Amino acid sequence: MSKYIKSLSDNLKFLMGEMSVSELAEKVKIPQPTLSRYILCQRQITLDNLVALADYFNVDIDILVGRKEF
């Protein structure tokens, strides 16, 4: 597993806080099963979905994938 996939998973969990996967999926228009697979490190994220998540959380893509710190 890529270190970026693991970092994405960890950072999404952190940013979500108490928000459920279903809630986030609805807000960013990503199917819930797809988002769950990203969080479980079972699927590589698409660029469009990475941008959608970065925009929603108002963070740099590099932060989401662990290339920069919060």
Beta strands, then each sheet from edge to edge (+ up, - down):
end
